[in-house]
Amino acid sequence: MKKNIIIVLVLILIGVVGFLIYKYNFSKENAFYGCTEEAKLCSDGSAVGRVGPKCEFAECPPLLSILTEVEARVIAEKSCIKGGEALTSGIYNQNSKTWWFDANLNAMREGCSPACVVDEALKTAEINWRCTGLIVPQGATGEIQKLFVAKYPKYAATLAVRVDQETDSHARGGVIFEADAPGGIFLATKIDGQWQIVFDGNGQIPCSLSKYGFPVDMLNDCVQ
């Protein structure tokens, strides 16, 4: 009888140890450590961040265009360009229902970045010279806007920066890449006397940015 009790206790002990080992390995394999705050620009002008245990970019929303990019390009090439001119890949604007193709034209206008815009409903195209976006503001806003132009040259003529909070060496605000398209948040700081963008995107702001000495009110919505 005593021997049977000992055997039962040993079996229970083995079962408990086995369960603890399984639970430890399972939780370790499925641990989620958080993803970097990056954003991928989608063809419709929206942006998606990294999600899931593998931190892969989320799927872009499906395009709801009645024209494919190939069909829109055919219209654009017939209406907007001549010999020796070319179009880049297209971006679909869900809000205006138009396809935009950056255009490399023989005839240029100073301070402008032309695009061939295809109206999907009318199936017509015309050149949009996009000149006003190159007006650079003064002060921190202008310096930060130049940094965004260098980082995203494709939107040099259309992006606009807005500074919402600013000190002598820190700034927080928003950036819009095209009119009627969603934008993102940015934080910038001066390093060795020069403004640098340390965060931009539409995801959660990491509290680790406090290492740059940002005021508390600029990081009051950050996450660990």
C-alpha positions in Angstrom: 0.0 0.0 0.0 2.8 2.4 1.0 4.6 1.6 -2.2 1.6 2.3 -4.3 1.2 5.8 -2.7 4.8 6.6 -3.5 4.4 5.6 -7.1 1.3 7.8 -7.4 3.1 10.7 -5.9 6.0 10.3 -8.3 3.6 10.2 -11.3 1.9 13.3 -10.1 5.2 15.1 -9.6 6.3 14.1 -13.1 3.0 15.4 -14.5 3.4 18.7 -12.8 7.0 19.2 -13.9 6.0 18.2 -17.5 3.2 20.7 -17.5 5.4 23.5 -16.2 8.0 22.8 -18.8 5.4 22.9 -21.6 3.8 26.1 -20.3 7.2 27.8 -20.1 8.2 26.8 -23.7 4.8 27.7 -25.1 4.7 31.1 -23.5 8.3 31.8 -24.6 7.5 30.9 -28.2 4.4 33.1 -28.3 5.9 36.1 -26.4 5.3 39.4 -28.2 8.0 42.0 -27.6 6.4 44.9 -29.6 7.1 46.1 -33.1 9.1 49.0 -34.4 7.1 52.1 -35.2 7.4 52.1 -38.9 4.8 52.8 -41.6 4.4 51.6 -45.2 2.8 53.9 -47.7 0.0 52.1 -49.7 -1.0 52.8 -53.2 -4.2 54.6 -52.1 -2.1 57.1 -50.0 -2.9 55.5 -46.7 -0.2 54.0 -44.4 -0.1 50.7 -42.4 2.2 49.7 -39.5 3.8 46.5 -38.3 1.5 44.0 -36.5 1.5 40.5 -35.1 4.2 38.3 -33.5 6.4 38.6 -36.6 6.0 42.4 -36.8 5.1 42.2 -40.5 3.4 45.1 -42.2 -0.3 44.9 -42.2 -2.1 44.4 -45.5 -2.9 47.6 -47.4 -6.6 48.2 -48.0 -7.8 46.9 -51.3 -8.1 49.5 -54.1 -11.6 50.3 -55.1 -10.7 51.8 -58.5 -12.8 50.9 -61.5 -9.5 51.4 -63.5 -6.5 49.2 -63.0 -3.1 50.9 -62.9 -2.3 49.5 -66.4 -5.5 50.9 -67.8 -4.9 54.3 -66.2 -1.4 54.4 -67.5 -2.6 53.9 -71.1 -4.8 56.9 -70.7 -2.1 59.0 -69.1 0.5 58.2 -71.8 -1.9 59.2 -74.6 -2.9 62.5 -72.9 0.2 63.7 -70.9 3.4 62.8 -72.5 5.2 63.1 -75.8 8.4 61.6 -77.3 11.2 61.3 -74.7 9.0 61.9 -71.7 8.0 59.3 -69.2 5.8 58.4 -66.2 6.6 56.7 -63.0 4.5 54.1 -61.3 1.0 55.2 -60.3 -0.6 56.0 -56.9 -4.4 55.7 -56.5 -6.2 58.4 -54.5 -9.2 56.9 -53.0 -10.8 60.2 -52.0 -10.6 61.9 -55.4 -11.0 58.7 -57.4 -7.9 59.5 -59.5 -4.6 57.9 -60.5 -1.5 60.0 -60.1 1.7 59.4 -62.2 4.8 61.5 -61.6 5.8 62.9 -65.0 9.3 63.6 -66.4 8.5 66.2 -69.0 10.7 68.0 -71.6 9.2 71.3 -70.7 9.4 72.1 -66.9 8.2 75.0 -64.7 10.6 76.3 -62.0 9.6 75.1 -58.6 7.1 72.5 -59.9 6.8 68.7 -59.8 4.3 67.7 -62.5 2.1 64.6 -62.3 -0.4 63.2 -64.9 -3.7 62.8 -63.1 -6.3 60.3 -64.5 -10.0 60.7 -63.6 -11.3 57.2 -63.4 -14.9 58.2 -64.0 -14.3 60.4 -67.0 -11.3 58.3 -68.2 -9.5 61.6 -69.0 -6.0 62.8 -68.0 -4.3 66.2 -67.5 -1.1 67.6 -66.1 -1.1 68.8 -62.5 2.0 71.0 -62.0 1.9 70.8 -58.2 3.9 74.1 -57.7 2.5 75.4 -54.4 3.9 72.6 -52.2 7.4 73.9 -52.7 6.9 77.0 -50.6 9.0 76.2 -47.5 8.0 77.8 -44.2 10.5 79.6 -42.0 12.0 78.4 -38.7 11.8 74.9 -37.3 8.8 74.1 -39.6 10.9 74.9 -42.7 13.9 72.9 -41.5 11.8 69.9 -40.6 10.0 70.1 -43.9 13.3 70.0 -45.8 14.2 66.8 -43.8 11.0 65.2 -45.0 11.6 66.2 -48.6 15.0 64.6 -48.4 13.5 61.4 -46.9 10.5 61.2 -49.2 11.6 63.0 -52.4 8.6 61.6 -54.4 6.4 64.0 -52.4 8.7 67.0 -52.5 6.2 69.2 -54.2 3.1 68.2 -52.2 4.1 67.4 -48.6 3.4 69.9 -45.9 4.6 69.9 -42.3 2.7 71.3 -39.3 4.4 72.0 -35.9 2.0 71.7 -33.0 4.4 71.8 -30.1 7.9 73.4 -30.1 10.8 74.3 -27.8 14.2 75.5 -28.8 15.4 71.9 -29.4 12.3 69.7 -29.7 9.2 69.7 -31.9 6.1 67.6 -32.5 3.6 67.9 -35.2 2.1 66.3 -38.3 3.0 65.7 -42.0 0.7 65.3 -45.0 2.2 63.9 -48.2 -0.6 64.9 -50.5 -3.8 66.9 -50.3 -6.9 64.8 -49.3 -4.6 62.0 -48.2 -3.9 60.8 -44.6 -0.7 61.8 -43.0 1.3 61.0 -39.9 2.9 62.2 -36.7 6.5 63.2 -36.3 8.9 64.1 -33.5 12.1 65.9 -34.1 15.0 67.1 -32.0 18.2 69.0 -32.4 21.3 66.9 -32.4 24.6 68.8 -32.6 22.6 71.9 -33.4 20.8 70.3 -36.4 17.2 69.2 -36.5 16.7 65.5 -37.0 13.5 63.5 -37.3 13.5 60.7 -34.7 10.0 59.4 -35.3 7.4 59.6 -38.1 4.4 57.4 -38.9 0.9 56.8 -37.8 1.6 54.2 -35.1 2.1 54.5 -31.4 4.9 56.7 -30.1 7.5 54.7 -28.1 8.3 56.1 -24.7 12.0 55.3 -25.4 12.1 58.6 -27.3 12.4 60.2 -23.8 16.1 59.6 -24.2 16.2 62.6 -26.5 15.0 64.8 -23.6 11.5 65.6 -25.0 9.2 67.5 -22.6 6.7 65.3 -20.8 3.7 66.9 -22.6 5.1 65.8 -26.0 5.2 62.2 -25.0 2.1 62.0 -22.8 0.5 59.4 -25.1 3.6 57.3 -25.6 3.6 53.5 -24.9 6.3 51.4 -23.3 
